Every structure is written in C-alpha cells, then in structure tokens.
Amino acid sequence: MKKSGLIAAVAFGGLVVGATALAAPPVAYKPGPAQVRAEQSCQSQDVRPNSAAWELCLAHVTRAYEWGEPGLAKQLARAAGQARESCLNEGLRVESDGFRDCISSEIDARSDLLILGDNDIGDNVAKTSE
C-alpha cells in the first residue's frame, strides 16, 4: 500500500507542476535596439522576413549597429539588397540552396569591398583618423 501511495503522490505532483507551467504566461521575446534598427534597415532595402537574405542581413547589420557603426550598417543592408537582386539575375530559384549560397557569397564579397573603399551612402569605414 505504501508503494502505491508514493506513486500516486509523485503522479499528482507531476500534474501540479505541469498545470502550473501551462498556466504561466509566455515569456515574450523582445529584440534589442540594435536588432530592431537592423530589421528596419534590411526592410528598407527590400530584404524581407523569411527570405534567404533576411537572416544574413540581420546578422551583419545588427553587428554593425552593436559596434556603433550606423554608416556601415546601412551599407551592409544595401549590400544584402543588392546581393538578392544579383542572385535573382543569375536565374537561381529563390527556394534553392544555391540561392542562399549565392546570397551569402555576395554579402560577404560586398562586405569586404565596403571596408576597402568608399560608398555613396556612408563614410569609408577603413579611414583612420589622422
């Protein structure tokens, strides 16, 4: 009898814990200010959520905002938008792995170029103060 009482108590305790977890309000995810700005910058360059370029754009642009480089962030968002257009012009299907690889390569290449030279939408990030 004692064994069945213990099993019943453990089962009841499990139900109480489970019910408490289900009744608790969900924890809402709130992106930080750098990510919110990155989302706005990416969307302003026609990079849309749930697209191949979206996560890549967010990763690069959020990091630039976190570093305190808004000019670079805008350049990177523009690079993501241009990368998408470039890959579409190559005839790649948007749903394909090749398209995502193309987007990634284009963003990386354009990011490297931004560090090396001036762009018409921001300061040259490679310049050093004299």
SULTARA-V798810 format. One record per residue. N is the residue number from 0. RES is the residue in three letters. SS is DSSP state (@ for helix, = for strand, . for the rest). PHI is phi in whole degrees, -180 to 180 (999 if undefined). PSI is psi in degrees with one decimal (999 if undefined). Layout:
BEGIN
n=(N;N)
res=(RES;RES)
ss=(SS;SS)
phi=(PHI;PHI)
psi=(PSI;PSI)
END
This chain:
BEGIN
n=(0;1;2;3;4;5;6;7;8;9;10;11;12;13;14;15;16;17;18;19;20;21;22;23;24;25;26;27;28;29;30;31;32;33;34;35;36;37;38;39;40;41;42;43;44;45;46;47;48;49;50;51;52;53;54;55;56;57;58;59;60;61;62;63;64;65;66;67;68;69;70;71;72;73;74;75;76;77;78;79;80;81;82;83;84;85;86;87;88;89;90;91;92;93;94;95;96;97;98;99;100;101;102;103;104;105;106;107;108;109;110;111;112;113;114;115;116;117;118;119;120;121;122;123;124;125;126;127;128;129)
res=(MET;LYS;LYS;SER;GLY;LEU;ILE;ALA;ALA;VAL;ALA;PHE;GLY;GLY;LEU;VAL;VAL;GLY;ALA;THR;ALA;LEU;ALA;ALA;PRO;PRO;VAL;ALA;TYR;LYS;PRO;GLY;PRO;ALA;GLN;VAL;ARG;ALA;GLU;GLN;SER;CYS;GLN;SER;GLN;ASP;VAL;ARG;PRO;ASN;SER;ALA;ALA;TRP;GLU;LEU;CYS;LEU;ALA;HIS;VAL;THR;ARG;ALA;TYR;GLU;TRP;GLY;GLU;PRO;GLY;LEU;ALA;LYS;GLN;LEU;ALA;ARG;ALA;ALA;GLY;GLN;ALA;ARG;GLU;SER;CYS;LEU;ASN;GLU;GLY;LEU;ARG;VAL;GLU;SER;ASP;GLY;PHE;ARG;ASP;CYS;ILE;SER;SER;GLU;ILE;ASP;ALA;ARG;SER;ASP;LEU;LEU;ILE;LEU;GLY;ASP;ASN;ASP;ILE;GLY;ASP;ASN;VAL;ALA;LYS;THR;SER;GLU)
ss=(.;@;@;@;@;@;@;@;@;@;@;@;@;@;@;@;@;@;@;@;@;@;@;.;.;.;.;.;.;.;.;.;@;@;@;@;@;@;@;@;@;@;@;@;.;.;.;.;.;.;.;@;@;@;@;@;@;@;@;@;@;@;@;@;@;@;.;.;.;@;@;@;@;@;@;@;@;@;@;@;@;@;@;@;@;@;@;@;@;.;.;.;.;.;.;.;@;@;@;@;@;@;@;@;@;@;@;@;@;@;@;@;@;@;@;@;.;.;=;.;.;=;.;.;.;.;.;.;.;.)
phi=(999;-63;-65;-69;-67;-67;-63;-64;-66;-66;-64;-64;-61;-63;-64;-65;-64;-64;-65;-64;-65;-71;-81;-68;-68;-68;-83;-82;-83;-122;-67;-72;-60;-66;-70;-62;-64;-65;-59;-64;-66;-65;-66;-68;-104;64;-94;-106;-55;68;-104;-62;-86;-59;-63;-66;-61;-58;-62;-69;-71;-60;-60;-63;-64;-63;-80;78;-117;-65;-63;-65;-59;-66;-64;-68;-64;-64;-61;-65;-65;-69;-62;-60;-62;-62;-70;-65;-66;-79;84;-77;-73;-59;-81;-83;-65;-62;-66;-64;-63;-62;-58;-61;-64;-64;-64;-61;-65;-67;-63;-62;-67;-63;-72;-84;-143;-73;-135;-76;-112;-170;-76;-72;-75;-89;-66;-113;-73;-93)
psi=(-39.2;-36.6;-42.4;-32.5;-38.4;-42.9;-41.9;-40.7;-41.0;-42.4;-43.9;-41.7;-40.0;-40.7;-39.9;-44.7;-43.6;-42.7;-38.5;-42.3;-39.3;-30.7;-19.0;142.2;145.5;147.7;119.9;135.7;127.8;114.8;151.5;168.1;-34.3;-39.8;-37.5;-44.9;-38.5;-43.0;-44.0;-42.4;-42.8;-43.7;-32.4;-16.9;21.0;25.4;119.2;150.0;148.5;19.6;167.3;-32.3;-16.5;-57.6;-38.7;-43.0;-49.1;-42.6;-48.8;-46.9;-40.2;-44.6;-42.6;-42.3;-39.4;-32.0;-3.9;29.8;74.0;-32.9;-45.1;-39.7;-44.5;-38.6;-41.3;-37.8;-42.1;-39.9;-38.7;-41.2;-41.2;-35.7;-42.1;-48.0;-41.6;-43.4;-34.6;-38.9;-22.5;-4.8;14.1;142.2;134.9;-34.2;-6.2;156.7;-33.4;-35.3;-45.3;-41.3;-40.7;-46.5;-47.6;-46.1;-42.8;-45.4;-43.6;-45.2;-44.4;-35.0;-43.3;-40.6;-33.5;-34.6;-30.0;-26.9;170.7;155.9;153.0;-0.9;4.0;178.7;156.4;115.5;-10.2;-13.3;142.4;152.3;141.4;999)
END
